Amino acid sequence: MDIKKIIKKKQNLCPHQRRKNRCKECGGASICQHKRIRNRCKECGGASICKHQRQKSQCKECKGSSICEHQRIRSRCKECKGGSICEHQRFKYQCKECKGSSICEHQRIRSICKECRGSSICEHQRRKSNCIECRGSSICEHQRQKSKCKECNKDGIDMLLLAASQN
């Protein structure tokens, strides 16, 4: 990189090492009253927001520039060979063979690796969402996993039995 470009880049950084115009703490010119990047703020009616209240580039209904012919975000589409897809047809960041950024030294997804103390592991050495003691999001009021609780899924089971008896 040219030395002039490096100097110019450093001049555009605030004391927090962010772009001056996008630093919330410094009150950058591109930050709105809601502490968001102005053109992406729904409440301010930002220029990057469509009539469906989504990012214009990623709105399927508006035929956003980031949407492919398969109605997916282009970079994540396997059929379009998107930039986030590796040669093994997986997301690059989660591919063990490609040494993706979400894979730890134990060849697991870093956030759920107990040995790495992943961010999704609680103090009881369980996934936070499945921990009864931590009141995880997958635990119901009956202290069971929501998907396996007969009391919570009673209506679903009754509907299956009814459908089976009608056949």
C-alpha positions as CSV (number, residue, x, y, z in Angstrom):
1,M,0.0,0.0,0.0
2,D,1.2,3.5,-0.8
3,I,2.5,5.4,2.2
4,K,0.2,8.4,1.3
5,K,-2.9,6.2,1.5
6,I,-1.7,4.8,4.9
7,I,-1.3,8.3,6.3
8,K,-4.6,9.4,4.9
9,K,-6.4,6.4,6.4
10,K,-4.9,7.1,9.8
11,Q,-6.0,10.7,9.6
12,N,-9.6,9.5,9.2
13,L,-9.5,7.6,12.4
14,C,-10.7,8.9,15.7
15,P,-9.0,8.3,19.1
16,H,-11.1,5.0,19.3
17,Q,-9.5,3.8,16.1
18,R,-12.7,4.0,14.1
19,R,-13.7,6.1,11.1
20,K,-14.4,9.6,12.4
21,N,-17.7,10.0,10.8
22,R,-19.0,6.6,12.1
23,C,-17.8,6.7,15.7
24,K,-20.8,6.8,18.1
25,E,-18.7,7.9,21.0
26,C,-17.3,10.9,19.1
27,G,-20.7,11.8,17.6
28,G,-19.6,11.2,14.0
29,A,-21.5,13.0,11.2
30,S,-22.9,9.7,9.9
31,I,-24.5,8.8,13.3
32,C,-28.1,9.7,13.9
33,Q,-29.9,10.5,17.2
34,H,-30.7,6.8,17.7
35,K,-26.9,6.0,17.8
36,R,-27.1,4.2,14.4
37,I,-25.5,4.8,11.0
38,R,-27.9,7.4,9.6
39,N,-28.6,5.9,6.2
40,R,-29.4,2.5,7.8
41,C,-31.7,3.8,10.5
42,K,-35.3,2.8,10.1
43,E,-36.6,5.4,12.5
44,C,-34.9,8.2,10.6
45,G,-36.0,6.9,7.2
46,G,-32.5,6.2,6.1
47,A,-31.7,6.1,2.4
48,S,-30.7,2.4,2.6
49,I,-34.1,1.4,4.0
50,C,-36.8,0.3,1.6
51,K,-40.6,0.7,2.0
52,H,-40.7,-2.8,3.6
53,Q,-38.4,-1.6,6.4
54,R,-35.4,-3.7,5.2
55,Q,-32.0,-2.9,3.8
56,K,-32.8,-2.1,0.1
57,S,-29.9,-4.3,-1.1
58,Q,-31.2,-7.3,0.8
59,C,-35.0,-7.0,0.2
60,K,-36.4,-9.8,-2.0
61,E,-39.6,-7.8,-2.8
62,C,-37.6,-4.8,-4.0
63,K,-35.2,-7.1,-6.0
64,G,-32.3,-5.8,-4.0
65,S,-28.8,-6.0,-5.5
66,S,-27.6,-8.6,-3.0
67,I,-30.5,-11.0,-3.9
68,C,-29.7,-13.7,-6.4
69,E,-32.0,-15.5,-8.9
70,H,-32.6,-18.2,-6.2
71,Q,-34.1,-15.6,-3.8
72,R,-31.1,-15.8,-1.4
73,I,-28.4,-13.4,-0.4
74,R,-26.0,-13.8,-3.3
75,S,-22.9,-14.2,-1.1
76,R,-24.5,-17.1,0.8
77,C,-26.0,-18.9,-2.2
78,K,-24.3,-22.3,-2.9
79,E,-25.8,-22.4,-6.4
80,C,-24.4,-19.0,-7.3
81,K,-21.0,-19.9,-5.7
82,G,-21.3,-17.0,-3.3
83,G,-18.3,-15.5,-1.7
84,S,-19.2,-16.9,1.7
85,I,-19.3,-20.5,0.4
86,C,-16.1,-22.6,0.3
87,E,-15.1,-25.3,-2.1
88,H,-16.7,-27.9,0.3
89,Q,-20.1,-26.3,-0.2
90,R,-20.2,-24.9,3.4
91,F,-20.0,-21.5,4.9
92,K,-16.3,-20.6,5.0
93,Y,-16.3,-19.5,8.6
94,Q,-17.8,-22.9,9.7
95,C,-15.7,-25.2,7.5
96,K,-13.3,-27.4,9.4
97,E,-11.3,-28.3,6.3
98,C,-10.8,-24.6,5.4
99,K,-9.9,-23.7,9.0
100,G,-12.8,-21.3,9.2
101,S,-12.8,-18.5,11.8
102,S,-15.6,-20.1,13.9
103,I,-13.6,-23.4,14.2
104,C,-11.5,-23.7,17.3
105,E,-8.3,-25.7,17.9
106,H,-10.4,-28.7,19.0
107,Q,-12.1,-28.8,15.6
108,R,-15.5,-27.6,17.0
109,I,-17.6,-24.5,16.6
110,R,-15.8,-22.1,18.9
111,S,-18.9,-20.7,20.6
112,I,-20.1,-24.2,21.7
113,C,-16.7,-25.6,22.6
114,K,-16.5,-26.4,26.4
115,E,-12.7,-26.5,26.4
116,C,-12.4,-23.1,24.8
117,R,-15.1,-21.7,27.1
118,G,-17.3,-20.7,24.2
119,S,-19.7,-17.8,24.5
120,S,-22.7,-20.3,24.3
121,I,-21.4,-22.4,27.2
122,C,-22.7,-21.5,30.7
123,E,-21.0,-21.8,34.1
124,H,-22.5,-25.3,34.5
125,Q,-20.6,-26.5,31.4
126,R,-23.8,-26.8,29.3
127,R,-25.1,-24.8,26.3
128,K,-26.8,-21.7,27.8
129,S,-30.0,-22.3,25.8
130,N,-30.3,-25.9,27.3
131,C,-29.4,-25.2,30.9
132,I,-32.2,-25.4,33.4
133,E,-30.3,-23.6,36.1
134,C,-29.5,-20.6,33.8
135,R,-33.2,-20.6,32.5
136,G,-32.1,-21.1,28.9
137,S,-34.3,-20.2,26.0
138,S,-35.0,-23.8,25.1
139,I,-36.3,-24.7,28.6
140,C,-40.0,-24.5,29.3
141,E,-42.0,-23.6,32.4
142,H,-42.0,-27.3,33.3
143,Q,-38.2,-27.3,33.5
144,R,-37.9,-29.5,30.4
145,Q,-36.6,-28.9,26.9
146,K,-39.5,-27.2,25.1
147,S,-39.3,-29.5,22.1
148,K,-39.6,-32.6,24.3
149,C,-42.1,-31.4,26.9
150,K,-45.4,-33.4,26.6
151,E,-47.3,-30.8,28.5
152,C,-46.2,-27.9,26.3
153,N,-46.7,-29.9,23.1
154,K,-49.9,-31.5,24.2
155,D,-51.9,-29.6,21.5
156,G,-49.4,-30.7,18.8
157,I,-49.7,-34.4,20.0
158,D,-53.5,-34.2,20.1
159,M,-53.6,-32.9,16.5
160,L,-51.3,-35.7,15.3
161,L,-53.5,-38.3,17.1
162,L,-56.6,-36.8,15.6
163,A,-55.1,-36.8,12.1
164,A,-54.0,-40.4,12.4
165,S,-57.4,-41.6,13.6
166,Q,-59.1,-40.0,10.6
167,N,-57.0,-42.0,8.2
